[in-house]
């Protein structure tokens, strides 16, 4: 099994009305990745757009995703990129997507985030686009590089989604992040450490590679270093494979043969010593065979309604129906927050 060379873009990203400028940089990243022999190029959440800007920017004659499709076909590589789409069936609602483009330039997977944030956070993150509707399917796609699982941002913090993707055969999990575009109460160093900790945990418990990157916004009011709340990195079952904290392209190789070995063994006496068929064996850095040891009878409670359960289908009744769940779960009144900060479409 040959290694998979991945390119992870950590771009300086334009926001809002200037978002259309991302496309030129994105195509340059594809050219650079091709020069370095990349098999799979990963962009951040919503990049190159549209996400925070107009859905149909007048400055562009075609959709950014279509330009990337041409580039994928030109260089014969896989690309993962994202955008926000209008929902044609319901005004004021949108889908947050992640798309996998094949070396033939075809969109072979269109993932819709299954667990969106609440409308207030969506309004803040997506420049007023508050109602992002949930997708209905967790995605794992078979490619000639291996099986790739798609998710978006904080879904990496949901171990149940990550475990389902492992059960569906995922060997590479891609979870791009939005990024920090305003000053908040977060300690960026602590948050960065947490993102890497969570990614390493998911990689170790599910025995796959986890790829994360984010947007670094081109904003004078926010120091670039403060924005690096995740950076670009690849976590493996045994170690952090590679990481980058400055804008640019991170390129590294995924050892798929080693991954297959970790997945095919059990945690027993034979596995705790060097295999006789391997001349030089790298000592283990995780528990091999972990994915085979499960007792599903323990997990039925996870699918039951709980006091923290949020109704992501609130839009079927009313676009304002979400406030009831918000107040119930968080123990307050969102109307009080609105009085303090303004209407729903507030951001920084």
N, C-alpha and C positions, 0 to 999 in steps of 0.2 A: 504494500500500500504506500503510494508516494505521498510526501507531505503536501499540505494545502497551504499555499502562500496567500496570506490575507493582507490587505491594505486597509487601514483604519484612518479615515480622514478626521482631523481635528481643525475645522475651518474657522476663520474669522467670518462671522455671519452678519449680513445686513438685516435690519429689522423694519417691519412696517412698510411704508411707502417706498423704501429703498430695497426691499427684499428681492426684487427682480434682478438685482446686480449679482446675486449668488450664482446664477447660472453660469456665467463666464468662469468663475473660480471652480465650480464643480466640474466643468469639462476639462479644465487644466489638471485637476486631481486625477481624472480618468487617464489622461495622457501620461502623467507621471507614474501612475500605478502600472500602466502597460509597460513602460520602459523598465520597471523593476520586476517584471514577470509575475505580477499579482494575478491570482485566480479569482479572488473574491474581494470586491471593494465595498466597504461599509461607510455610509454617511450618517450624520446625526438624525435625530427625530425631526421630521418636517422639512428636511433639507434636500434639495435647494428651495423647496416651496411649491405652491403657496402655503403659508402657515400663519404668519403674523401679519402679512400684507393682504392686499386685495386678491380675491380668488381668480380674477381675470385681469392681471396687470396690463395696462395699455402699452407698456414699453416692450412687451414680448409678443411675437407673432405666433408662437406655439407654446405648448405646455412644456415646462422644464423636464418633466418625466419623459416626454417624447424625444427631447434632445439627448437625454441619457441613454435611451434605447438605441439611438443611432450610434452613440459612442461605444456602447457595449458590443454592438454588431461589428463596428470598425476594428475593435481591438480583441474581440472574442474573449470577453471575460464576464463574470457575473457581477452585478451591481445591486446593492440594497439601498434604496432611497425612500424618502417619505414626503407626504403633503397632506393638506386638509382639503376635503372635497365637500361641495354642497350636497345636501340630501335633496334629490329631485322631487321627493314625495312629501316633503314637509318644510315649509318656509322657516327660516331662522335656525335650522338644525344642520349639523355637519357630521362628517366622519373623519377621524384621524387615522391615516393609513400608513402602512409600510409595504413597499412593493419590491419583489424580487424579480430582477431582469436577467434573462438568460444570455449566453454568448451570442445567440441569434437575434437578440434585441426584442425578445418576446417577454411580456409580463406573465411570468409563470405562477405568481402568487400575489394576491392583493389582500393583505391582512388589515382588518379593522380592529382597533384596540377593543378588547372585550370588557375591560374594566376602566372606563374613563374616570377622570376626576369629577368632583362636584361642579355645578355651574359657576359658582364664584371663582374657583381656582381656574377653571377653563377660561373665563372671561379675562382673568389676569394674564394667563399664559399665552392666549391666542388672540390678544388685542381685540377683545369684545365678542369673540365667537364662543358663547357660553354653553350652548347645548350640543355637545358632542355625543352622538348616540352610540350605544355599545354594539360591537360586532357580535356575531352568533357562533363563531368557530375559532377554536384554538388551532394554530397553524404549525404543521411540521411538513416540510417539502422534501421530496426525494430528488437529489441532483447527482451529477457525476462527481461531485466533490464530497458527497456524503449527505446525510439527512440534516437539514437546517431548520431550526425552530425560530419563529419570528415572534417578538413581543415588543412592547414600547415602554420605555422609561421605568416607572415605579412598579410595573408588573413583575419586575425581577424580585421585588420584595414580597411577592405572593408565592410561597413555595408550592402551593397546590397547582398553579399554572405550570410552573417549571417541572414538576414531577410528571404531570400529564404529558408534557412534550417529551420527556425521557421515555415514558412508556410507549409513546408513538414512534420511538426510534431516533430522536434527535441526537446528533453527535456534535453539532455546532449550534449554540444558542446566540442569537443576535438581539441585543436589547439597547437600542440607541436612546439617548437622553436629550431633553429639550435644552436646558442650560439656564444660567442665572442672568437675568437682564435688569435687575434692580437691587438696591441694597435691602437686605432682610436681616432677621435676627440670627441667621445661620452662621456658624463658624465654618468657613469654607474648608479648612484643613481637616476638621473633624468629619464633615460630610464626605469629603474625598476618601478618607479612611474607611468610612462606613460603606460607601459604594463598593470599594474594593473588597472589603470583608464579606459583604453579601454575595458578590460575584464569586469569590473564592469558595464560599460555602456551597453555593448552587453547583459549581463545577465539581466539587469534591463529592457531594452527596448524590449527584446524578451522573457522574463520570462523563462529562462532556466539556467542550471549550465554551467559554462565555466571552462575547465581544461587546464592549461598551464604548461609546464615544458621545460627544456633546457639541453643541454650538458654543462658540466664544463670540459674544456679540460685539460688533464694532461700534462701541459707545464710549464717548469720552468721559461720561459721568461715572462709569463703573470701571475700576481698575481691573486689568486683564487677569492678574493672579487671583483676585477674589472670585472671579467667574469660574475658575477651574474647580468645580465641585465634584467632578468625576475624572475629567481628562479623557484620554483615549487609552484603552488597555485591553489586553487579552489575558483572561484567567484560565488556568488549566486545573485538572483534578489534583495535581501534585504541587503546583507552584504558580506564582504569577509569571506568565510567559514573557510579557513585554508591556511597557507603558510609556506614555508621552504626556507632557504637561504644557507644552508650547505649541502654537498653531503649526500645522504641517501634516505630513503623512507618516503614520507608523506602519512599518512593514515587518512581518514576522512569519515564521512557518509553524504550522500545526502538525505535530507528529501523530499522524493517524494510525500508524502501526503500533505505537506505544499505547494509544487509546484503546485499540482493539484488544491488546494484551490485558489491560486493566479490566476491561469489560468481560473478558472470556474466562477469567480465573475466579477461584473462590478464595476466601480468607481462611486458609488451612495450613497444615504443616508444610506441605509441598511448596506452597506459595511464599512461605516465609524464608525460604532459602533460595540461593541462586539457581535458576533453571539450568540443567546440564546441557541443554541444546544451545544456550547463549554464551558466547565466548566472553564478552564483556557486558555485564548486566548492571544497569543503574539501579541502586537500591530504591525501594518503594517509598513514595511520598504521600500515599493515601491508602485507603482500605479497598483493595481490589474486589470486584464482584459485589459491591454494595448494592447495586441496582436490583440484584436477584433476591434480596432478602426483604420480603414485605408480608405483612399480615393485613389484608384488606378489611377483615372483620372489625378492625380497630377504628376505621376511618369513616363509618357511616354518619357520625355526628357532624362531620364537616359539611354535609349537604343539607342539614336541617336549618330552618329559619332561626335566627338568633337576634338578640337585641341590637347587635351591630350591623345587621343586614340592611343594605341600602337598595331601594327599588330603582334600578337603572332604566326601567321601562316607564318611568313617570310620565313621559311625553304622550303616552297613549290616552291619558286623561286630560292633562293640561301641562303646558310648559312651566306653570308655576307650582305644580304639585310637589316638586322636589323639596320645598321648604319644610313640609311636614316631617319627612324623614330626617332632614338636616337638624331640625329642632329636637326631634326625639333622640337621635344618636348623640348629638353634642351637648344636649342638656341646656339649651338656651333658645333665644329667639333671633332668627336671622334678621328680622325687621329692625332690631336694635343695632345690628352691625351696619345695616343700610343707612340708618340715621347718622351713624358716626362717620362712615366713609363715603356715602353716596349710593347711587343706584347700582344695579347688577353689573353694569359694564365698566365699573371702576378698574383701573390698574394702578401702577405706581404713583 
